[in-house]
Amino acid sequence: MADVSANDKIGIAIQGAGNVSGGHLRAYLHNPYCEVVAISSRTKEGAARRAQAAGLDPGKLALYDDVDDLMADPTVDALSICTPHGRHAQDAIAAAQAGKHMIVEKPIATNVADLLAMDAAITAAGVHSVCGFVLRWIPSVLALLSLRDEGMFGDLLFVQTDYWHNPEQSGYPGSEDYLRRKADASAMQLGGCHAVDLARYLMGSDIVSVAATSFSNIDDLPYPPNQAAVVQFANGKGGRVSAMQEQWIPYQFNVDLLGDGGGFRHNRFYSRKIDGALDWITIPTITPDSGAVDHHPFQGEIDHFIDCLRENRESHANVRDSVNTHLAVFAIDQSCAEGGRQVHLSELTA
């Protein structure tokens, strides 16, 4: 495992030079405790372009087009894995075996076998990890957590999160004919996993079962573009999550958390503890209202990762924690395929 001293700059690599990697790279460059030393992509030319886009001199970095060469670089202590979804697991396993700490973009795996193999490799290596559920650092969620932890909502009852994002409507890079090109995924895997993760995080409990449905106005799509699920938590409480990509509306991420003493909706809250309040109280904050990479709070995520490395502590968003989120996503896909049958997550690992 790469030894990280609180007094030394942490050597960082970017694995994968696509759109989301730019958000990671910019955040690392603004953290004083790390230094970007390498970028890897399918071609060294692609790695060089990513460096130049961030204002870096490619000649002063190690550029790689082979993952094994990257993992063998002794100057790399940690890396962000921003490769295509289907490569996340194999790259994470290679990083763990090389003793590198890592951030793995979501979804960290596209099937149960890869998910469990990744978790096992990271555990065996003793490296630190963060899963790329960046919305845990959006300011409105931080405000919600502060209120929840102060008991403003009483005992929690229900959580509802929705990821509604049509990349083509939003003008997302490379979104032309998006719905017909993602044959190896689902709406929940591609973006709805953010909603599933946030539901777990806000409720403070793992998901134990789901019952889901999928639907579309288009008959010949290669995967379900719209999914909704009722979820049951280990603490006995309930929730609902949805992911939609077919609707023609601007990006929308709904967040509702309800308890017997109050609740939170998007950027508003109400509580029994606020004497004299007659209506919802609005919090001036930043909400998750865009799917654009530039809007995501990568700085908070990256700073958290670096702090975990310097302080030798585990993240609340590590791969082990994210296993439950991904199992819930896979269970939702299975429930949709089986006509809405309730699927217990334990079935997937039996």
N, C-alpha and C positions, 0 to 999 in steps of 0.2 A: 504494500500500500504506500502511496506517495505520502511522505512525511511533510506536514504543513506546519510551519512555525508562525506564531503570531507576529514575529518580527521581520519575516521575509515576505516579499511579494509572491503571490501564488501564480504559477505559470498556467495560463489558460489557452485551450485550443477550441476552435469552432469546427465541428464535424458536420458538413453539409452547408452549402452556401446559398440556399434558397431564400425566399422572402422573409421568413420568420427569423432566420439567423441574424438579419440586420438589427432586429430589436435586441437580441442577446448581446451582439457585439458592441453596440452603442452603450448599453448598460455597463458592460465590463470596463469600457474605456472611461467611464465616469466614477468607477470605484477605485479609491486610492490604494487598496490593499492587494490588487492583482495586476497582472500584465499579460496582454494577449501575445502569445509567442508563436502560434501556429494556426493555420486554417487549412482544412481538408475539404475537397470536393471531388466530383467525378473527374474533373480535369484541373490541372494546376492553373490554367487560364481562368477558370471559373473562380477558383480560390483567390487569385490575384484581383479579379474584378470586385469581389466582395470586400477585400482589404481597401482598395482604392475608393470604393463608395463610402467607406467609413473614415476616409482621410488618412489612411495608413500607407506607408511605403512598403509594397510587397517585397522589395529587396531586403528588408530588415526582419522579415518573418520566415518561418519554415512553411513552405507550401507543399501539400501532399495530395496525391491522387490515389493513394493506397492506404486503407485503414490500418493494415499491419504496421506499416512504416510510421504512421501517426502514433500508434499505441506504444511503439518502441522508443519514442522520443523521450529522453530522461528529463527534458526541461518542462514537459507537460505534467502538471500536477492534477489538473481537473479539466473537464471539457463540457461543452453543451452539445448534445446530440440533436441535430436539426435536419436529419436525413428524411427521406420519404417514410411514411408510416410503417410500411412493411419491413423496413430495415432497422427500426428502433431497437427491437429486442436483440438482434444479433450484434449490433454495435455496442449496446449496453453490456452484453455479456463479455464481449472482447475488452471493453474498458475495465470491467471489474476484474477480469483475469490479469490485466496489465497493472492493476493496482491504482487505477485512476478514479477519482471522485467525479460525479457527473450530475448534470441536469439532463433529463430525458424529456423531449417534447411529447405532448399528448397526441394521440393515444400511445402509451408506451409499448403496447402490444396489440395485435389484431386477432389473437386467439388465446385460449386458456393455456395451452402447452407452453407457448413462448412467454406468457406472463409469469407463470410459475418458475420457468427455467431462469428468467431474468432475476426474479426475487431471490432464488436460491444462490445464484452466482454472486449477487451483491452481498448477501448475508455471509457467504463463505469467505469472501474477500475482505470483509470488514470496512468497505469504503462507504463514504457518505453519498447520499443521492437526494435529488429533488425532482418531482414530477412536474411537468410544465402546466399545472393548473393555475395560470397566472392571475385569474380573477380572484383568488384568495387575497390579493394585494390591492384590489380596486378600492379607492377611498370609501365608497358607500358601504362596502362589505366590512371594512375596518370599523366604520361608525356603528354598523349593526352589531358587530361582535362586542363592542364596548357597552352598548345598551343591554345586550343579552346578558353579558357577564356581570352587570350591575343589578340584575334581577328585574329589569324594567318590564319584562314580558311575563313574569311569573313562571309557572311550570309550562314548558313548551307542549304544544299539541300537534301542530301541523306545519309542514313546510312545502312550498310550491316554487319551482324554478322552471323557466322556459327559455330555450335557446331557439330563437326564430331568426334565421339568417339565410336569405337567398343570395349567394355570392354573386350571381349574375346581375341581380337588381342593384346590389351594392357597388358594382363595378370592381369587384375584387380581382387582383391580378391573376390572369390565366383562367378566368371564370367562364369563358365562352363554352356553351354546351356542357356546363359543369355537371348537371344531373345525369348525363349519359356516360360520363367518363370515370365514375367512381365505383366500378363494379365490385371491388373487393372490400366494401365497407358498408356502413349504414349511416343514417343521419345521427344516431346516437354516438357512433364511434367518431365521426368526423368533427362534430362540434357539440352535440348533446352531452358528451361526457363532462363538459364544463358544468352543465346543469346538474347532472347526477352528483358530481363531486361537491358542488356547493351545497346541495341539499344535505348531504352527509355532514359536511363541515359545520353548517349552521345548526343542524339538529344535534350534533355532538354524539352521533351514534351510527354504527354500521347498518347497512341494508341487509336484510335476511331473506326477503322474497319480493317478487315483482309480478304484476299481471299487466300485459301491454297489448296494444293494437297498433297497426300501421294502415295507412290509407293514402290514396293518390288519385288525381284526375287523369293521370297518364298511365297507359296500360303496359308499356314496354320498357320501363326503366330497369336498369340492372340491379338496383338495390332500393330499400324502402326510404323515400325522401321525407316522410312525415311519420313520427312515432310519438305515442303518449303512453305513460305507464303510471299505475298506482303502485307505490312502494311501501313496504312495512319495515320498520326499524327494529333493531335489537332491543331498544328500550320500550317497545310496545306502541310507539307513536306512528303516525302515518304521514304520507306525503304524495305529491304528484310531480312528475317531471315530463317535459315534452321537448321534442326537437323537430323543427320544421324547416324545409328548404325550398318548398314549391311555391309558397305564398309570395305575392308580389307587393311587399311592404318594406319600408326601411328596417334595418336591423333592430331587433327588440330582444332584451334579456330581462325577463320578469323575475323579481325576487319577493317572496312573501313568507314571513315567519310569524306564526300566531301562537299565543299562549293564553292562559287563563287570567293573565294580568295585563295584557297589552299585545301589541303586534307591530310589525314593520312591513311597509309596502314601498318598494323601489327606493325612494329617498325620504319617506315620511314615517313617523311612528306615533303611537298613542299608548298611554300607560296610565293605570290606576294611580301610580305614584306621582303624577303631575297634577297637583291640586289646581282646580280652576280651568283646566284645558277643556274646551268645548268641541274641538275638532282635531284632525291630524296636525302634527307639528312637522313642518318641512325643514330638512337639514340641507344647507347649501353644501354640496359635495359633488364629486365626480362619480357618475354611474356608468355601468357597462352598456353604453348605448352605441357602440360601433364595433364592427368586426375587424377594423383596420389594425394592422400590426402596430402602427405608430400610436394608437390609442391605448394599447395594452400596458399595464404597469410593470414592465420588465425591470425597471430600476429597483423596485421593491423586492421582486423575486430574486434578482441577482445579488443584491446587497444581503438578503437573508441567507442565500447559499454561501457567500463568502464568510459571513459571520459564523455560520455553522462550522465551516472548515477551520477558521481561526480559533474557535472556542471548543473544537472537537465535540460537537453535540449533534444529535439527530434533528432533522427537520420534521415539522408537523405534516409536511407534504412529501415525505420520502416515498420511495417505491413500495415499501412494505405497506404503508398506509393506503397507497393508491391501488393496491390489489383489489380491495373491496369495491372501489369505484368501478374498476374495469370488469370485475365479475358481474356486477349489477348491469353494466352495459351489455355484456354478452347474454345475460339472462333475459334482458328486455328483447334483444334480437331473437332469442329462442322462443320466448312467449309469443311474439308477433308471428313467427313462422308456424306456431302450433295453435293458432286461432285464439290466443288470449289466455291460454292455460297459466295458472299461477305456477311460477318456477321458483323453487327455493335455491339460493345460491350454493348450498351444500351439494346439490345435484351435480354441479359443474366440476367439482373437485373429488367426487366419490371414486 
